[in-house]
Amino acid sequence: MTIGPMSRRRFLASATGAALATASFPLLTGCGNGGADSSAQGAANRAVTLPDHVPFTGVTPDLPASQDGVLAGYFAYPTPVRGIEGDPGSGGEGITALVNIFDPVPPAAGDNPFWQALNERLGTELSLNMVPDSSYMQRLSAVLAGGDLPDLVEIRLDQPQRAQLLKAQFTDLTEHLSGDAVRAYPFLANIPTESWRTCVYNGGIYALPTPRPSVGNIMLCRADLVEERGLNPEPADFAEFAELCAGLTDERAGHWALGFGSAGPLSTWAFLMQMLGAPNEWGEQGGEFTSWFETEEAKQAADDLARLVREGVFHPDSFAATSDPRIWFGIGKTALNRDGAAAWDLLTHTYDISVGAVVAPAYEGGGDAAHFAGGATFALTALKKTDDARRVEQLLSLANWLAAPFGTEEHLFRTYGVEGEHFTFENGVPTLTGAGETQTRLPLEYLTDGPPFLGPGDETRVRAQHAYQERVVPGLVRSAGSGLYSDTDTTKKGVIQRLMQDTLNQIMQGNKPVSDWDDAVRDWRNQGGDAIRSEYEAEFARAN
C-alpha cells in the first residue's frame, strides 16, 4: 500500500481495519468451490488461465523490485509519464460503486473540486456510495438482498459464500481478463499474479483484486529509543529478544517494550511463533492440515508471553485494550509494535520519530526465523452481472485507470490531486495541502489499485525498508490454506479465533495454566476448526 508524507490515512484499511481487527493475521483467500459439486468446481478453477503479468516499465525505481516480492523503492516522485490516452470512462452512462471508507467522508461531488476534476478526466460521472468500514458488511447485505446493485461492488474477504454470491449476481470476467486478454488493460496486467489468484471462483475470474505487499506484518521498533539506550536491535535468539524488551522498559518513566491494546495478544504471539518455526496459520504434510493453534509451539509461545508479562515489559493497560497501540508506540509509551508494513511510513510522518524493524530470530539462535507472508489482496471488486460487453469494457477501462502504477500522471492525480491546489512537491515528494487532505479522500484504492511500492520519501528510511524486505522476503512462509477456500473460515474464523485469544489473555495474566490451551483448542476444533481443516484438505486434494 502506498504511503507518502501526507498522513496516508488510506493505509488504515490494511493495517487497522484488517490487521488489527484480525490480530494481524494474513487473510486467507483464494479459489472458491462455489457449488454443490465442489469437486467439479475445484477442477474448473484449476483450469482457469490467470491474467498475464506484464510489469510496467515506464519509470525506473531507485531500488529495484524482485520476482519474489521485494517492493521497488523511490526516494522522490519521478517525472510522471502519461499512461492512458483518452477518457477511460467514456462510451457509456455514469458509473456507480459501493466501497468502504476508513476516513471521514469527503465533500460531495458538487462541493469537491477534486471529484469534479476526477470525473472530467474519466469522461463520465463516478458516483461513490462510501460506507464506513464498521458498518460495511451490514450495508452490503442490504444492497445484495435488494437486488439493485451498483456497477462496482467491493466484496470483503470475510464475505460468506463468496463463490455462490459472485456467480449469482456478478459478471464472469474470464473472457476479458484471462491470459493475454488482460493486455487490453495494461495497468490491470501489471497487477502481480498472486493477487489475481484470489479472484478465481466457479471456474472463472469473477473480480478484480486490490493488491497488498507479500511481506505482511512487521515487528516495528522505535529505532530512536533503541539507539538512545544503546540496545541491540538485532537479537540473535529469544533470550536476546527478551533482553531487548527489558532494556526498553522503564516503568517509572512510563515506558514499556510491548503493548497490544485493541489488537489483542495474538499478534505478538504470532511473532514468537515465527521464531519457533511454527506454520503460518495452517501447515500441511502429506495432505493433512494442522492449525498453528494445535502445535506445541503454540503453547511455548503462550508460556513465553506469560513470562514477559511477569517480567513487566508489557504496558499495564494492555489487557484492558483502552488505548490504540499506534498511539502508545508514537508517543513512546511502547517501543515495539507488530503492524502492517506501511505503518513504517505512517508512524514516522505522524509522530516525527525514527522507526525501524526487528527481524525475528530463530528461537534458539542460528540465523533469522522464517517470516510469515501476508495476504495478496485486501478485498475484491466485482462487476454487476450484465451481458453488455461494451459496458463491461467501460468498467474495466475505469478499473485500468484506477490501477495506474506509481510514476504515472494518472497515479499522481488519483493519489494527490492537482499540483498547487491539492499538493506541492517538497524535496521531490508530493505533500498534501489542507484542501488535498479534505478533498482527495475518495476511497478509490479500495476498488482496485496498482502494485504496492516503497516511498517516496527519506532515502535512509526507504533504504532501510528495502533492506528489511530483501532480508525476509526470500524466506516467506505462506499458509497452506493460501489459494484455497473454506466457507467455514469466512463465516466462523473470527468467532472461534476469539476462543484462543481469550485463553491466551488468561494465560498471560496468570489466571490459567498453559495446559488449558489444549482445552481451548478442543473447543476451537468443535466449533469450526475441524470443519475448516476438512474443507482445506478437500480443496488441497483436488488441486494436487
GUMIMI-624053 format. One line per field, with one value per residue (C-alpha): x, y, z; residue in three letters; chain. Coordinates in steps of 0.02 Angstrom, whole numbers, always signed. Example, Ala and Ser with C-alpha at 12.3 -4.5 7.8 and 13.67 -1.06 7.14 Angstrom:
east (+615  +684)
north (-225  -53)
up (+390  +357)
residuo (ala  ser)
cadena (A  A)
END
This chain:
east (+0  +61  +103  +182  +207  +25  -35  -92  -247  -287  -166  -290  -385  -244  -166  -303  -457  -384  -226  -281  -459  -393  -247  -129  -158  -149  -320  -344  -416  -418  -509  -688  -781  -946  -1071  -1141  -1019  -864  -751  -804  -786  -611  -560  -638  -544  -379  -412  -429  -287  -241  -209  -37  +81  +158  +258  +253  +424  +385  +489  +650  +648  +792  +790  +733  +588  +617  +522  +489  +404  +531  +450  +529  +587  +583  +667  +563  +420  +491  +438  +266  +230  +63  -6  -178  -238  -418  -554  -565  -747  -817  -931  -1069  -1175  -1112  -1033  -1088  -989  -1010  -849  -793  -705  -594  -586  -716  -824  -756  -863  -992  -952  -1043  -934  -773  -658  -552  -702  -756  -582  -586  -749  -680  -528  -631  -752  -900  -983  -918  -1042  -974  -1079  -946  -988  -888  -794  -880  -1050  -996  -1048  -1221  -1245  -1178  -1301  -1445  -1388  -1367  -1538  -1620  -1551  -1522  -1333  -1212  -1094  -944  -956  -817  -827  -736  -635  -742  -897  -982  -1020  -918  -917  -1105  -1134  -1016  -1095  -1272  -1253  -1091  -1009  -889  -739  -638  -651  -598  -451  -388  -216  -168  -343  -290  -161  -302  -293  -106  -118  -226  -95  +34  -52  +50  -13  -27  -162  -265  -274  -397  -518  -549  -718  -841  -715  -690  -618  -756  -672  -529  -401  -332  -150  -53  +131  +182  +289  +136  +159  +321  +383  +414  +527  +565  +739  +774  +738  +840  +989  +966  +978  +1122  +1022  +1045  +909  +953  +926  +1004  +876  +725  +834  +910  +738  +684  +838  +791  +616  +689  +805  +660  +558  +566  +409  +450  +464  +306  +393  +368  +427  +262  +76  -60  -211  -355  -252  -254  -108  -113  -9  +142  +108  +123  +294  +354  +277  +390  +541  +485  +467  +280  +165  +85  -96  -102  +33  +18  +106  +52  -113  -155  -179  -127  -177  -43  -156  -134  +56  +174  +249  +83  +94  +277  +238  +97  +211  +346  +222  +165  +347  +368  +213  +285  +446  +348  +388  +205  +109  -1  -159  -131  -267  -392  -374  -404  -285  -227  -61  -6  -30  +69  +206  +204  +219  +347  +238  +289  +437  +386  +226  +187  +94  +66  +216  +151  +140  +327  +296  +132  +203  +361  +260  +127  +245  +411  +502  +632  +555  +646  +604  +659  +688  +625  +774  +767  +711  +874  +985  +1067  +1001  +839  +672  +557  +440  +252  +185  +33  -121  -101  -256  -360  -529  -613  -713  -848  -948  -1137  -1200  -1226  -1217  -1173  -993  -971  -1025  -901  -763  -807  -800  -636  -563  -607  -528  -373  -358  -379  -239  -116  +54  +170  +258  +112  +13  -143  -74  -7  -177  -280  -172  -129  -244  -192  -21  -32  -211  -208  -21  +151  +319  +436  +608  +531  +394  +209  +136  -50  -116  -263  -380  -297  -317  -503  -550  -443  -507  -612  -578  -534  -392  -516  -595  -428  -250  -79  +59  +125  +294  +410  +420  +433  +523  +680  +818  +883  +711  +670  +838  +804  +632  +703  +846  +722  +619  +774  +815  +646  +553  +660  +609  +424  +310  +134  -12  -50  -226  -169  -250  -384  -558  -654  -827  -822  -665  -753  -904  -830  -646  -666  -781  -679  -516  -578  -581  -394  -364  -464  -367  -202  -257  -291  -128  -27  -109  -77  -261  -246  -105  -31  -109  -280  -228  -272  -450  -469  -403  -533  -671  -596  -598  -777  -845  -772  -587  -608  -732  -607  -473  -584  -630  -448  -394  -529  -480  -296  -328  -422  -283  -148)
north (+0  +172  +294  +464  +606  +662  +558  +422  +385  +264  +143  +115  -13  -137  -105  -51  -116  -283  -323  -259  -321  -496  -490  -453  -619  -632  -657  -824  -805  -895  -1010  -1043  -1207  -1115  -1253  -1421  -1516  -1444  -1574  -1515  -1335  -1367  -1442  -1296  -1170  -1257  -1246  -1056  -962  -815  -645  -623  -524  -381  -269  -82  -19  +165  +227  +164  +143  +198  +24  -124  -242  -429  -575  -647  -493  -361  -195  -61  +92  +276  +424  +552  +553  +532  +642  +566  +480  +476  +301  +311  +406  +463  +458  +285  +302  +371  +273  +238  +306  +357  +230  +188  +98  +34  +44  +56  +205  +225  +415  +549  +556  +692  +833  +779  +798  +965  +1039  +947  +1016  +859  +747  +862  +854  +665  +649  +762  +652  +493  +560  +504  +535  +419  +406  +327  +256  +267  +165  +167  +4  -35  -46  -101  -283  -234  -112  -236  -368  -247  -198  -379  -426  -279  -332  -155  -165  -27  -60  -96  -180  -208  -385  -410  -567  -612  -615  -785  -893  -783  -907  -929  -742  -697  -822  -766  -577  -530  -542  -679  -580  -726  -686  -507  -542  -721  -746  -616  -538  -432  -345  -235  -161  -139  -75  -223  -332  -250  -322  -468  -643  -689  -557  -625  -798  -727  -685  -860  -939  -1052  -1092  -911  -741  -651  -500  -375  -376  -236  -295  -290  -322  -503  -455  -441  -381  -320  -300  -113  -34  +141  +145  +310  +236  +80  +188  +308  +165  +77  -82  -217  -201  -372  -506  -672  -779  -768  -736  -583  -525  -533  -432  -301  -291  -269  -132  -38  -43  +93  +84  +240  +341  +263  +164  -18  -128  -204  -170  -233  -125  -156  -277  -413  -527  -645  -528  -533  -719  -739  -653  -782  -919  -861  -881  -1057  -1112  -1141  -1141  -980  -1015  -1183  -1311  -1459  -1626  -1770  -1683  -1666  -1490  -1432  -1266  -1167  -1171  -1360  -1358  -1374  -1210  -1125  -1171  -1124  -952  -928  -978  -857  -714  -751  -742  -572  -509  -566  -476  -315  -273  -258  -96  -123  -71  -197  -316  -177  -128  +52  +132  +123  +29  +152  +298  +208  +175  +351  +440  +318  +226  +67  +37  -120  -148  -279  -187  -180  -140  +30  +87  +114  +273  +319  +321  +412  +554  +562  +571  +630  +481  +358  +189  +28  -157  -309  -467  -621  -731  -919  -958  -1038  -943  -992  -857  -773  -859  -877  -729  -752  -690  -578  -588  -542  -433  -325  -356  -395  -284  -367  -300  -308  -451  -396  -469  -300  -323  -137  -94  -220  -145  +29  -29  -121  +33  +132  -2  +1  +188  +162  +33  +156  +124  +239  +358  +390  +550  +452  +387  +558  +638  +498  +496  +680  +783  +940  +1015  +1184  +1155  +987  +956  +1030  +948  +954  +884  +788  +711  +757  +831  +864  +1038  +1068  +1059  +899  +817  +852  +831  +684  +561  +465  +281  +240  +123  +1  -31  -81  -19  -37  -141  -79  +7  +92  +281  +410  +482  +497  +396  +323  +259  +190  +100  +26  -36  -110  -195  -269  -342  -409  -499  -577  -597  -741  -843  -800  -937  -938  -1026  -1196  -1128  -987  -1009  -1124  -1081  -1128  -1056  -1102  -998  -844  -867  -930  -886  -727  -807  -962  -866  -765  -927  -938  -753  -756  -908  -826  -672  -776  -873  -714  -638  -794  -835  -1000  -1127  -1158  -1333  -1251  -1211  -1391  -1369  -1210  -1299  -1436  -1305  -1216  -1380  -1424  -1251  -1240  -1277  -1457  -1402  -1275  -1409  -1531  -1403  -1355  -1537  -1573  -1422  -1466  -1646  -1586  -1464  -1596)
up (+0  -42  +96  +74  +195  +181  +330  +212  +310  +169  +247  +388  +286  +278  +446  +564  +477  +430  +526  +695  +681  +648  +768  +624  +539  +349  +273  +188  +15  -149  -266  -217  -237  -260  -281  -233  -344  -265  -346  -519  -465  -400  -566  -659  -553  -585  -772  -768  -851  -743  -822  -900  -790  -889  -770  -800  -853  -881  -733  -654  -466  -356  -277  -383  -352  -354  -427  -254  -184  -129  -171  -279  -183  -229  -145  -241  -364  -540  -685  -715  -880  -968  -958  -1040  -1191  -1196  -1065  -983  -932  -1093  -1209  -1085  -945  -774  -658  -480  -346  -168  -68  +112  +187  +340  +339  +363  +207  +92  +20  -110  -294  -309  -172  -211  -347  -343  -376  -517  -594  -574  -670  -806  -826  -826  -955  -852  -684  -550  -404  -245  -105  +32  +187  +350  +370  +536  +450  +277  +289  +350  +207  +80  +141  +119  -56  -109  -40  -128  -296  -362  -370  -416  -561  -449  -279  -154  -85  +78  +108  +258  +148  +172  +21  -94  -237  -239  -222  -363  -482  -442  -451  -537  -708  -761  -823  -889  -1074  -1039  -923  -941  -1018  -1146  -1148  -998  -1108  -1171  -995  -966  -788  -737  -820  -707  -550  -480  -518  -334  -310  -456  -377  -252  -393  -463  -423  -514  -650  -697  -649  -556  -479  -477  -336  -228  -211  -49  -4  +19  +168  +280  +458  +536  +715  +708  +837  +897  +822  +908  +1080  +1044  +993  +1138  +1263  +1175  +1144  +1014  +879  +807  +940  +895  +987  +1101  +1254  +1172  +1116  +1299  +1344  +1215  +1290  +1465  +1404  +1325  +1486  +1618  +1723  +1823  +1664  +1593  +1455  +1411  +1269  +1216  +1220  +1107  +1151  +1032  +929  +1062  +1107  +959  +851  +969  +992  +802  +807  +933  +826  +685  +800  +844  +663  +676  +524  +464  +517  +428  +394  +277  +270  +160  +126  +310  +380  +552  +629  +717  +870  +879  +885  +1033  +977  +1014  +1197  +1205  +1132  +1257  +1401  +1342  +1331  +1509  +1562  +1476  +1566  +1733  +1691  +1670  +1489  +1435  +1458  +1612  +1517  +1378  +1434  +1457  +1274  +1323  +1201  +1022  +1007  +874  +992  +1128  +1002  +931  +1098  +1166  +1291  +1199  +1085  +990  +891  +759  +622  +435  +327  +276  +458  +448  +348  +430  +606  +551  +474  +608  +758  +683  +757  +694  +655  +619  +618  +716  +614  +706  +753  +764  +941  +996  +876  +714  +600  +551  +575  +426  +403  +390  +223  +217  +108  -75  -84  +33  -48  -215  -331  -434  -582  -577  -686  -865  -1040  -1114  -1170  -1205  -1028  -957  -1063  -999  -818  -846  -930  -775  -665  -776  -743  -555  -559  -637  -556  -464  -582  -699  -719  -677  -513  -463  -490  -413  -255  -233  -344  -439  -404  -320  -266  -179  -158  -177  -202  -52  -92  -235  -127  -153  +7  +25  +62  +177  +28  -28  +141  +135  -48  -105  +25  -102  -65  -246  -198  -119  -289  -364  -358  -435  -357  -189  -175  -51  -34  -99  +49  +151  +69  +231  +279  +106  +101  +273  +219  +59  +152  +276  +134  +46  +207  +248  +83  +14  +166  +169  +234  +167  +246  +172  +154  +40  -130  -58  +1  +157  +180  +365  +380  +311  +423  +587  +592  +693  +820  +855  +849  +997  +1097  +1075  +1104  +1266  +1326  +1282  +1379  +1533  +1520  +1501  +1655  +1757  +1776  +1684  +1663  +1491  +1496  +1474  +1295  +1248  +1312  +1210  +1054  +1079  +1086  +934  +836  +886  +845  +671  +666  +609  +476  +408  +407  +314  +182  +155  +144  +15  -89  -74  -130  -284  -326  -311)
residuo (met  thr  ile  gly  pro  met  ser  arg  arg  arg  phe  leu  ala  ser  ala  thr  gly  ala  ala  leu  ala  thr  ala  ser  phe  pro  leu  leu  thr  gly  cys  gly  asn  gly  gly  ala  asp  ser  ser  ala  gln  gly  ala  ala  asn  arg  ala  val  thr  leu  pro  asp  his  val  pro  phe  thr  gly  val  thr  pro  asp  leu  pro  ala  ser  gln  asp  gly  val  leu  ala  gly  tyr  phe  ala  tyr  pro  thr  pro  val  arg  gly  ile  glu  gly  asp  pro  gly  ser  gly  gly  glu  gly  ile  thr  ala  leu  val  asn  ile  phe  asp  pro  val  pro  pro  ala  ala  gly  asp  asn  pro  phe  trp  gln  ala  leu  asn  glu  arg  leu  gly  thr  glu  leu  ser  leu  asn  met  val  pro  asp  ser  ser  tyr  met  gln  arg  leu  ser  ala  val  leu  ala  gly  gly  asp  leu  pro  asp  leu  val  glu  ile  arg  leu  asp  gln  pro  gln  arg  ala  gln  leu  leu  lys  ala  gln  phe  thr  asp  leu  thr  glu  his  leu  ser  gly  asp  ala  val  arg  ala  tyr  pro  phe  leu  ala  asn  ile  pro  thr  glu  ser  trp  arg  thr  cys  val  tyr  asn  gly  gly  ile  tyr  ala  leu  pro  thr  pro  arg  pro  ser  val  gly  asn  ile  met  leu  cys  arg  ala  asp  leu  val  glu  glu  arg  gly  leu  asn  pro  glu  pro  ala  asp  phe  ala  glu  phe  ala  glu  leu  cys  ala  gly  leu  thr  asp  glu  arg  ala  gly  his  trp  ala  leu  gly  phe  gly  ser  ala  gly  pro  leu  ser  thr  trp  ala  phe  leu  met  gln  met  leu  gly  ala  pro  asn  glu  trp  gly  glu  gln  gly  gly  glu  phe  thr  ser  trp  phe  glu  thr  glu  glu  ala  lys  gln  ala  ala  asp  asp  leu  ala  arg  leu  val  arg  glu  gly  val  phe  his  pro  asp  ser  phe  ala  ala  thr  ser  asp  pro  arg  ile  trp  phe  gly  ile  gly  lys  thr  ala  leu  asn  arg  asp  gly  ala  ala  ala  trp  asp  leu  leu  thr  his  thr  tyr  asp  ile  ser  val  gly  ala  val  val  ala  pro  ala  tyr  glu  gly  gly  gly  asp  ala  ala  his  phe  ala  gly  gly  ala  thr  phe  ala  leu  thr  ala  leu  lys  lys  thr  asp  asp  ala  arg  arg  val  glu  gln  leu  leu  ser  leu  ala  asn  trp  leu  ala  ala  pro  phe  gly  thr  glu  glu  his  leu  phe  arg  thr  tyr  gly  val  glu  gly  glu  his  phe  thr  phe  glu  asn  gly  val  pro  thr  leu  thr  gly  ala  gly  glu  thr  gln  thr  arg  leu  pro  leu  glu  tyr  leu  thr  asp  gly  pro  pro  phe  leu  gly  pro  gly  asp  glu  thr  arg  val  arg  ala  gln  his  ala  tyr  gln  glu  arg  val  val  pro  gly  leu  val  arg  ser  ala  gly  ser  gly  leu  tyr  ser  asp  thr  asp  thr  thr  lys  lys  gly  val  ile  gln  arg  leu  met  gln  asp  thr  leu  asn  gln  ile  met  gln  gly  asn  lys  pro  val  ser  asp  trp  asp  asp  ala  val  arg  asp  trp  arg  asn  gln  gly  gly  asp  ala  ile  arg  ser  glu  tyr  glu  ala  glu  phe  ala  arg  ala  asn)
cadena (A  A  A  A  A  A  A  A  A  A  A  A  A  A  A  A  A  A  A  A  A  A  A  A  A  A  A  A  A  A  A  A  A  A  A  A  A  A  A  A  A  A  A  A  A  A  A  A  A  A  A  A  A  A  A  A  A  A  A  A  A  A  A  A  A  A  A  A  A  A  A  A  A  A  A  A  A  A  A  A  A  A  A  A  A  A  A  A  A  A  A  A  A  A  A  A  A  A  A  A  A  A  A  A  A  A  A  A  A  A  A  A  A  A  A  A  A  A  A  A  A  A  A  A  A  A  A  A  A  A  A  A  A  A  A  A  A  A  A  A  A  A  A  A  A  A  A  A  A  A  A  A  A  A  A  A  A  A  A  A  A  A  A  A  A  A  A  A  A  A  A  A  A  A  A  A  A  A  A  A  A  A  A  A  A  A  A  A  A  A  A  A  A  A  A  A  A  A  A  A  A  A  A  A  A  A  A  A  A  A  A  A  A  A  A  A  A  A  A  A  A  A  A  A  A  A  A  A  A  A  A  A  A  A  A  A  A  A  A  A  A  A  A  A  A  A  A  A  A  A  A  A  A  A  A  A  A  A  A  A  A  A  A  A  A  A  A  A  A  A  A  A  A  A  A  A  A  A  A  A  A  A  A  A  A  A  A  A  A  A  A  A  A  A  A  A  A  A  A  A  A  A  A  A  A  A  A  A  A  A  A  A  A  A  A  A  A  A  A  A  A  A  A  A  A  A  A  A  A  A  A  A  A  A  A  A  A  A  A  A  A  A  A  A  A  A  A  A  A  A  A  A  A  A  A  A  A  A  A  A  A  A  A  A  A  A  A  A  A  A  A  A  A  A  A  A  A  A  A  A  A  A  A  A  A  A  A  A  A  A  A  A  A  A  A  A  A  A  A  A  A  A  A  A  A  A  A  A  A  A  A  A  A  A  A  A  A  A  A  A  A  A  A  A  A  A  A  A  A  A  A  A  A  A  A  A  A  A  A  A  A  A  A  A  A  A  A  A  A  A  A  A  A  A  A  A  A  A  A  A  A  A  A  A  A  A  A  A  A  A  A  A  A  A  A  A  A  A  A  A  A  A  A  A  A  A  A  A  A  A  A  A  A  A  A  A  A  A  A  A  A  A  A  A  A  A  A  A  A  A  A  A  A  A  A  A  A  A  A  A  A  A  A  A  A  A  A  A  A  A  A  A  A  A  A  A  A  A  A  A  A  A  A  A)
END
